[in-house]
Amino acid sequence: MGHLRRGGACSAVLGLLLAATASAPALAAPKQPYDNPVSAAFADTFADPVIVRGHDGLWYAYGTTDPLHEGEQRFHGVPMARSADLVRWSYVGDAFAAGQRPPYAAEGAGFWAPDVRWVDGRWVMYVTVTDTTVSPDGGDFAVGAATAPTPTGPWTFADEPVVAPRPGGGGGWLWTIDPSQFTDVDGTPYLYYGSYYGGVSVTELSADGLRAVGQPALVAIDNKFEGSYVLRRDGWYYLFASAANCCAGPATGYSVHVGRSRSPRGPFVDRDGLSLTASRAGGTPVLTQNGNRWIGVGHNGFLTDLSGQDWIVYHGIDRADPYLDEPFGINERPMLIDRLDWVDGWPVVNAGAGPSDGDRPAPITTGRVDERFHDATLDGWQRDGDWRVTDGRLRGTGTLTSRATIGGDVRTEVDLRPDTARSAGVDLGDRVGVRVDTATGRLVARDGRRTASAPLPATFVPGHRHHLAVEVRGDRLVAELSPARLGDQLATVALRLDRPTTGRLTLVAEGGVVEFDNASLARLHQPVRRTVPTPRAGRLLPEFSDEFAGVLGADWRWVRPDPAATASDGALRWPVQPGDLTGTGNTAGVLLRDAPTGDYVVETRVTLDLGEETVRNYQQAGLVAYVDDDRFARLTQVAIWNTRQVEYGYELPFAGQPVYGGNIVGAPATTTWLRLAHRVDPATGEHEFRAGSSRDGRTWTWGGVWTFPADTTPRIGLVAHGGATPAVTAEFDYLRFYR
C-alpha cells in the first residue's frame, strides 16, 4: 500500500527498478488496441488495483479507498469497476457505503488494498482496515474480510478481523496491511500480508477463509517490501512484492520485485539465489519506470486472458500530473495493465521494456467459442443428452458439441460445477479429453489410451464452482483446475499428445448433472522467449575516466570540499560524512567531473562495510548524476534500518520545494559495482539515466530511469555520506566512462 513510511530521513525511501527503452515483442494485434491508464474513463485515481473474472464472464476491478476524481473530495469505500474487454471500464459503485464498517473498526477507518477471491463457494474481499478500536492512538492496522454472492456485492463484513493488530517489538503496531490470498494445490488457503514495519508474512486460513490459523512465517524482510501477491507456475511459487514509497509525487519510485520458492511458506529467493528475508535482501526486478510518463509503478495484481497470456495490473503516477488535487496531497495513481512475460522461468513486464504508454495490443477476451449461455436454444451447439439453460447457466448431462473446429495451438476454458456428476470436463476432438473425476478425486487428461492425472485436494467440493483451463501447444497438453483463474491451481496435469488435435470442442457431463458457464476457445498466445537488450559498456573513454593512481586532477570539482577524501594507489578513500543532500540541508560534499556528450555508461566499484542486520541509518556511498543540490539522481549502496540496499534516489524541485524519492536496483555486497547508463531522448531532449548494480562486476541487475530536463547539463560524481557513526570509509577503485 505504501501510504506510510517508517523512518524520518528522505534517504530511507525505498524502491525497485526494472526498465528498458526498447520496444517489447507483441502479440498479434486484435481489432482494438489499448492505451494506459485503462481507468481513465471512470477515475483519475484507482490505486492498489486487482481484477477478477466474474461468473457472468465480465471482469471486475477493485481499488483502494480514495476520491475517484479531481476536485471530488469524497472518499469511496473500495470503488468497483466492470469491463467486458479489460480495457474499457465503467464504475459500478462502492463496495462499502459511507459509515459501513466491521465492529472492530474505529469510526472513520479507511479500507486499503483490496484482494478479491472465490473462496469456499462465495466471493471474499480481504482488505486493510486502517484504524481499529484496539488502540486510541491509531496505527493499529488489521486485515478484515467481507463476503458477497456476486463480485459487486452486497458485501458483508465478518465480525472479527482475519489478522488482528499486532504490537511491534520496537513500539507501536506492525503494519498489518496489503492482504493477498492464495490457495495451494492441497486445498490449503493462505494469506500474505504486511509491509515495511514488520515485513511480509504468510499464515494459513480456516477453510472459509475468514480466520488466520497456525503459525505465521516471515517471507520478505521488513523495511523493503509490501503489497505482496503470490501465484504458482510450473511447480514454483512466485512472491511479487513492491518496494519504495508509493506516494512521493513526482519522485515516486515504487516498483515490483519477485522471488520464488518450492513452498508457499518460502524461503523465497531471487534469480541470483538471494533470499528475500536476508539483510542484503534479494528481489529480481519485474516492473519499474523506463523514462516515459509513468513512475511509481507497483502494487500489482495478476490475470490471464482467454489466449493464456498473463497480464499484470498495477497503479502508476504520471510524472506530469502526480497529485489528485493540491500539490503534496493525495497521489494520483490510475490503474494500468501490461503484458507479463515469462523468460527462463522469471516474470518480466513487456519483455523488460516496462510500463507502456501509447497503443498496445489488447488482451484477448473473445475467441472462436465465446459462450455465456444466454440463449436457451443453444444455437451453434449439438446436443446429446439432457441440457437446459437457466439464468445464464447451462445444466445437463451427456455431451454438448460446438460447431467451431479445433486446429493448431489453442486454449479452452470453462467454469464448471460437477454437482452430482461422476466426472465433468471437455473433449478436444474425438481423441483428447480432460475430466474432473469426482469419483476418483483426480484431474485426468487422456489422448486415446494414454492418460495422465493429478489428485484433487481433499477439500475439493463438487458443489462449488471451479475453473478449468486446457492448453495445447504442439504435442503438449496442460490442464489446470483453479478456484477462479488467478494463478492458484488446485490441480495441474500435463500430457504429451500422440498427434495434433483436430475436431470440435465438446462439454461432457458423465454420471450426473453438471453446470457449465463461460466456455471459450481461443488461439493460444505466442510466448516471449527473450528480454529486450539492457545497457552495455562499450569503448572506454580514458580522457573522462580516473583510476585514482595519484592525487585528484584538475578535471574534478568539489561542491563542499572534504579534505578527508584522498586518492592514491588506485583508490579514492572517503570517510562517510555525517551530512546529506536531501531536502534543504545540503550539507554533504559532492565530487564531480564533466560527462561526455551523447550516450554513455559510467561505472564505479565501491567497497563500503556496512555490516548486516544492525541499524546504520543512512550511511551510503556511490554515484551521482548532479545538476544542483535540488536536482540529482543518486545511486548508492546504503544502510536502511536493518537492511542493506542499492537505492537509486532522486530529488527535483516541485511546487516551490525539493521532493525526494527512491528506487531499489539489485542487492549490494560489501564491494558493489554501480553503473548509470545515460541516454538523450531523441523526441524530448531529456537526459535519461538508468541504474544498474552488480555484486561481481559480471552479472548486472538493471533498474529504472530518472530523467533531467533537456536544458540541464548533468555532471557525474561520487558521494559518501549519511552518518559518521560508526566510522566507516568508502573506497572507490575507479570512475570509468564508456561509449
N, C-alpha and C positions, 0 to 999 in steps of 0.2 A: 504494500500500500504506500508506504513511504511518506505519509503526511508529517511524520515527526522524524527527528534525527538525534541520536544520542551524542552528547559531546558539545563543547562550546566553541571550538575553533573551526573556521571555514575550511581549513586544510583537512578536516576529518571527513568531509563529504566524499562519499564513495562513488564508484562507477565501474562499468564494464563496457568494453567496446569491441565491436567487430564490424568492419565496413570495407567496401571496395567501391571504386568508382566505375568499374566496367559493368556492362550490362550482363545479366544472367541469362542462361538458356531458358527458353519458354516453351509452354505447351502450345499446340496448335490453337490458334485464336478462335474462340467461339464467336457468335454473332455480335455480342455486346461486350466490349472491354469495360474496365472499371478504372476508377481513379481514387486514391486515398485523399481525404478520410471518407470512409463509407458511411459514417454517421452524419455527414454534413446536411442531409435533407431534413433531419429531425432534431439535431442537437449540435451546439457549439462545443460542448464538452461531454464526454462519456467515458470516464476513467475506469481502469481495472476491469475491462470487459471480458465476459465469457459468452460462448454461444453453444446452444444445444439444438438438435432437431426434434421437433415435437412429433407426436403420434399422428398429427394431421399432415405431416410431410413438409411443414413450414419450419423456418429457422427462427430461433428466439435469442435475443441478446439481452444481457443484464449489465448494468453499470453501477458505480458507487454513488452514494448519496451526495449530490451536488445540484446547484441550479443547472438547467439544460441550456439556457440561452443567455447571451449578453444582456445585461440590464434587468434580467428577470428577478433576481434576488430571492427566489423561492427554492428551497431545497426539496428535491424529490427523493422519497424513500425507496431507493433501488429502482430507478427507471427501467422500463422494459420496452423492447422494440421487436418488430417482426419483419421477416423478409421471405420472399419466395425464391430468391436467387443469390443471397448472401451479399449483394452489393447495393440493392435499393431497399432501404429500411424505412419503416414508419413507427412512430411512437404509439404504444398501445396502453400506456398508463403506468402507474407506480405499483410496486409490489405491496407497499405498506402505506396506508392512509396516514394523514397528519395525526400525530398523537398515538398511533398504534405502536406498541412495543411489548416485549415479553415482561413478565412480572419482576424479573431481576434487574431490568434496565432502569437507569435513572431517567428522570424527565429531561427531555432534550437530547437524549442519546442519538447518535448517528449510526448508520449502517454502511460499512465499507466492504469493498472487495467480495461481492457475492460469488458463490460457486454453486451451480445448479446441476443436480444429478437425478437419475432414475434409480431409486433405492427401495427395495422391499415392496415393489408394486405401487409406488407413488413418487411424485416429484418432491425432492428435498432441496431446499436452499440453505447452504451454510453461509454465514455472514458474520463479519466483525461487528460486535456491539461495543461502541466506543466508550461508554460510561455506564457503570453498574452501581448498585446500591451497596456494594461491599465496602467501598471507601468514600468518605465525603470529600476527599482531596482530588478525586478524578484520576485518570490514568490507569484505571482498573479495567482494562480491556477483557473481553470474553468472546468466545466463539459461540454463536447461537445457531439455531436451526428453525426453519419453518417448513411446513408441508402443504402440498396442494394437489388437487386432482388433475390439473392442467398446467401447462407452462406459464400461463398468465394468472394462475390463482383460482379461487381466492386462497391467499397464503395465511396460514395459522401458525403462530409461534408455539414451539414447545415451551413448557413451563420452566424448564431448567436448562442452563447452558450446556452445550456439548463439552466444552472445555471452559472451566471457571477461571476467574482471575487468579494469577499465580504471583505470589510475592517474590521479588528479586532479592538475591543474596546481598547485593550492594545497596539495597533500599528501593523503595518504590515498587512498581509492578512490572513483571516481564511483559513484553509486547506480544500478547496473545491475539494475533491478528492474521489476516490473509489466509483463510482456510481453503483447502483443496482436498476433495475426497477421491479415493481410488479403491476399486475392488479387485482383488487378486484372483488368480486362476483357481485357487482353492475356495473361493467364495468369501474370503475374509475381507471385510471393509476396513479401510484405513482413513485417517485424516491427517493431513500435513498442515502445519500452522506455525506461526512465529515470525520474528523479524530481528532487527539489529540488536535489541536488548533482550538477550535470551537465546538467540539463534533459532533455527528451523527444526522442529521436532515432528515425529510421527507417532501416532497412537492407534491402536486397534479400536474399532467401534462395535457397539452392540449390533445385532442383526438388523434392527430397524434403523440403524444409522444415527440415532439420536443421543447416544451416550458414549463417552470415552471409557474404554475398559483396558485393563492390562497396564503394562509399564511403558511410558513413552521413551523414545530413543532420539538422541540428537543426530540429525543427518546433515546439517550445514551450520557452520560456526556463526556465532554472534558477531556483530559489527561488520558484517559483509553482505549477508543475503536476506531476502524476504520474497514474498509473492511467489511461493513455490507452486509447481504443477508437475505431477508425475504421470507418465504413461509407460506402457510396456510394448516392446518391439523386439522381435527375434530373440526372445528369452532374456533380454536386458530390461532393466527398469531405469528410465531416464528421469532425473530430477532437474527440472528447469527452475531457475531462481533469478530474481532481479537484484541488482546491486546499485548503490549510489542513491543520492537524494532524488526522489521522484519529481520534486517541485521547487527547483531553483530558477524558475522563469527562463530567461534566455541563456542561462548557463547550466541547464539541467543535462546530466549525463547518464540518466537511468538506462540500464541495458540488461540483457539476458545472458546468463551463463548456463552451462549444463554439466552434470556429472552422471555416471551410470554405475549400476550395481547389479549383481545377480539376485538380490533380495530387496523387497520393498522397504526394509528397515536399514538398508545400507550395509557396509560403508559405500558411499558414492565417491568415485574418483573421476578425474577429467582425462582428456586424451593423453596427457603426459604421465598418467598414473598418480597424480597428486590428489590427496584426499580433500574433500570439501569441509572437513572438520579440523584440519591442521591449522596451526598458527599462520604458516605461509600457505593459506588455503588455495586450492586449485579451483578450476572452473573454466571450461572451454567456451569461448565466445560463440553465441548463436545469432544475436541480433544487436546491432548498435548503429549509431548515426554515421552517415557516409559523406556529409558535406552538402546534401541537398537541404530542403526546408525543414526536415524532421530531425529533432533532437529529443533526448529523454525518452527513448523508445523502450518500453518494458511492461511489466506485469501482464504476462501472457496467458491466454487460453489456447485451446487446440481443437481442430476439427478436421474431418476428412470429407472431401466432396464425393460425388457419385462415380467419378472415374478412379477413385482410390488415391488421388493426390491429397497430401496433407497440407494444412494451412495453419498459420499462426495468427491469432487475434491479439491485439495489444493496443495500448494507447501511446500517443506521441505528442510532442509540442511543436507547433510551428514557431520557429525562432523569430519570425517577424511579428507574431501575434501571440505572445506567451501567456497573457493573463486574460481571464474572463471579463473582468471589468477594469478596475483601477490597477495600476502597477503595484506589484508585491501583494496582491490579493490572491484569489483562487486561481491556480494554474489551469489554463485551458488545455484539456487533454482529450481530443477526439479519438474515436475508435478507428483503427486501421487493421487491414488484413493483408497478408502476403504469403507467398508460396513457401512452404517449409520442405527443404530437400534433405535427403539422407545420403551422405557421401562417405564411403568407407566406415559405415556404422555410426556416424555422428551427424546430428541435425545442424542445419545452417539455413539462413533465410536468403532466398533468391540466389542460391549457389555462392553466397558470400557477398553479394552486392549490397545487401542491407535493405532498409526500408525504401519502398517505391514511391515515386512522385511523378505522375503522368500516366497515360493509358497503359494498362497491362491486361493480358488475357485473364478473363474472369474465371472463377471456379465453375466446375461442371455440375449443374443442378438438374439437368434433364438428360434423358437418354433414349435409346431405341425403344425401350419399355420405360414408361413413367406412369405407373398406375396407382391412383389413390383410392380406387373402388368407390367412386361416387355414382357410377352408372350401374343400376341394378340389372341391366340387360347383359352386362359383361361383354359388350361389343369388342371384338378383337381377341377373344379368348375362346378356346374349345373346351367344353366341359365333359368330364367323365366322372360321374358321381353326383352327389347332392350338394349344391353350392348356392348360397344366398348372400346378398349384400344388404346390410342393415346399418344405418348411421355411419356410412363411410367405411365400414369394415366388412371384410369377406370372411364368412364362416362356412365350413363344409368338410366333406370327406371325399377322398378319391383324388383325381388329378385335374388340373386346370392348366391348359397349354396356350401360350401366347403365339400369335401369328408371326411375331418378329423372329428372324433367323439369327443363329449364332455363328460367328466366324471371326477368326483372329483372336487377339488378346482382349478379354472382356472382364468386367466386374459386374456381378449381380448382387443386389441387396434385397432383403425383405424383413419386415417386422413380423414376428410370429408369436403366437401363444398356443403351445401344444395342447393345453387343457386336458381333455380325456384321451387324446390320441396316443398310440404306441410310438409313433415317430412322425416327424414333420420336417419338411425341407424343400430342396429344389433339385431338379434334373437339368443338366445342360446337354441336350440331345438325348439319344436313347441309350447311352453308354455310361455317362458320367453323372454322378449324383452325390449330394451331401444331405445327411439326415441328423436331426437332433433326435436321438433314440432314447426316449424316456424309459423304455423297458429295461435297457441295459445300462442306462446312465452314461452314455457316451456320445460324442460328436463323431460321426463316421463319414468318411469320403470313400467313394468307390469309382473304379474305372474297369468295367466288366467284372472280372473275378478278383481283381486286385483291390485291396482296401487298406486304409489307414485310419486310426481312430485316436481320440484323446478323451480322458474322463471328464464328465461334467462334475462341478463341485457338489459336495454332499448337500449344500444348502440350496441347490437348484430347485425352483418351484415351477412346475409346468403351467400353473395357472397365472403366472406373471408374464408380462410381455418381455420379449428379448429381441435382439437384432442379430441377423445372420448375414454375413458378407462373404462372398466367394469370388476369388480372383483366379483367372487363368492367364498365365504368361508363358507362351511357348508350350513346353511339355510339363509345366509345373502348376499344380493347383494348390492354393492356400485358402482355407476356410476359417473364419473366426466367428465366435458367438460372444456377444457382449451385452451389457445392460442397455447401453444407449450410444454405441459407436464413438466413444471418447477415449480410445486407447487403453481401455481396461478390460481385456478379453477374459471371459470365463473359461474358454477352451479354444485351442488353435490346433489345426491339423493340416499337414502338408502331404501331397501325393504326387508322384511322378506319373504322368499320363503316357499311355501307350502310343497315342497319335492325337493330332489336333482335334479339338471339339467342334462338332457341327450339329445342326439340328435346331431345335427350338427350346425356349425356356418353359419349364413346367413346374408349377407348385404342386406339392404332394402332401396329402394327409392320409396316414395309414392307421387303421385300427381305432379310429375315433375322430372326433371333431377338432379341427384346428382353426384358429383365427389368424388371417393374414392381412397385412396392410403395407402400403408404401413399397410395392415391388418395382424394381428398376433394373435395367440392363444398359450399360454404357461401355463405350470403348475405354479400355484400360489406359491410364496415363503413362507417359514415357518418362521414366525417372532420369534425373540429372546425375551424371557419373563423375563430373569434375567441378571443382570450385573455380571461380574467376581468379585470375592472377593476383598475387599480392606484391607489394613493392619489393624491388631487389636492388642491392647495392651494385653499381656498375664500376666505372673507371674512377680510381682515386684522384682527388683534386689536391695535390700536395701544397699548392700555394694558399689554400684556405685551411689546411689541417695543421695540427700541432701534436707531436709525440711527447712533449714535455721533457725533452732531453736536457734542457737548461732553464734559465730564468725566463719568465714570460716576456714575449717580444712586444714590439710596438703595435702589432695588429690587435692586441687585446685592450679593451676599455672597461673601466670599473664604474658601476653605479654603487656608491657607498663602499669604498675600498676596505679590504680586510687584510691587514699586514700579516695575519697568521697563515694565510694561504701561500704556499711556496711550491715552486716547480723545480724538479731536478731528477736526474737518473731515471727518466721515463715515467714520471708520475707527478701529478698535481695533488698535493696533500692539503686538505682544507678542514680544520676543526669545525664541526657543525655549530652554527651560530644560534644564539637564543632568539633571533628575530624571525619575521615572516614577511610575506609580500601581500597577503590578502587584506581586504578592507582598506582602511585609511591609514594604518600604522606604517607600513612600508619601511621597516627597519632592517631588513636583510640585505646583504650585499648580492650583487649580480655581476658576474664576469662575462663580458660579451665580446664578440667579434662579428664583422660583416659576413653575410652569407653570399654565395654566388647568386647570380640572377637565374631565372628559369627554374626548371625542376631539378631536384637533388634529394639525396638522402644524407642525413648527418647521424653519426654514431659515436657513442662513448661507452666505455666499460668502467663501472664504478663499483668499488668494494666499500661496503658500509655494514659493520657488525652491529645490528640492532637486536641481537638475541631473539628469543621466541617466548611466547606466552605472556611475558610481563608487559605492563603498561608503560609505553615510551612515547606518549603524545608530545609532538608530532614530528619527531626527528626524520629528516629526509635529505636526499641528495640526488641530483640528476641533471637533465637537460632543460632548457627553457627557450621558447621562441618568444621574443620580447619586443614590444613596441614602446611601452612605458609601464609605469607601476600599476596602472589600472587596465592594461590590456596586454595579457600574456597567456601562454599555454605552457604549463609546467609538467614535465614527465619525470617522476621520481620514484625511487623505492622508498617507502615510508612506513613508519610505525603508527598504526591507528588502533588505540586501545591495545587489546591483546593480539591483534592481527598484524601481519606484515604484508603489504600490498604494493603493486605498481599502480600509482594513481596518475591519471592524466588530467590535471586540474586546469581550470580556465577562468579567467577574470576579464570582464569587459564593463565599460560604463553603460548604465541604463537608467533612464529617468532620474538623472542627477546624482547617482551614486554607483559605486562599484558593486558588481554582483559576481559571486564566485560559485562554481560548481565543479563536479569532477566525474571522471570515468575510471574504471579499472581495466587494465590490459591483461598481462599474464601474472603468474605468481613469481615473486622475487627469490633469489638466493642471496647469500652473503655478497657474492660478486654477481652483478646483473648487467647484461648488455642492454642498452637502450637506443632506439632509433626514432627519428622523426623524418617522415617522407613528405617533402614539400612539393606541391603541385599548384600551378596557376590555372584557375578555371578559365577556359577559353571564352566562355559566354559572358561571365561577370567580371573577370579580372581578379576575383577574390583569391587570397592565399589560403590554401587548404593544407593543414598539417595532420597527417595520420600517424598514430603512435604504434610502436612495436616494442616488444621486450623478449628477452631470451635468458635462459639460465645456463646455457653452454656456448653461446655465440654461433650455434649452427641451426637450431630449431627455434623458429620465431613464432610468437603469438602476436597477431595484428589486431589492434583495437580500432577506435573510432577517430573521427575527424573533428577538429575545431577550426574555425575559419577566422580570417582577418580581412578587413575591408581592402579594396583594390588600391586605395590611395595611401596605404601604410607601407612601411618598409621594415618588416620584422628582422631583427638581428638574432643570432643564435648564441647561447651561452650556457653557463653552468651555475648551479646553486647548491648550497649546503647549509640548511638552516632548520628551524623548527623547535629548538630546545637544546640547552647546553648540559643538561643533567640527565643521565650520567654522561661524562665526557666521551665523545667518540669522534673519530676523524674519518672523513670521506676521502678515498683515494681514487682519482681518475687516471686511467692509464693512457688516454689519448682523447682527442677530438678529431674525427675524420669526416670529411665531406666526400661524397661520391656522386658522379653524374649518372 
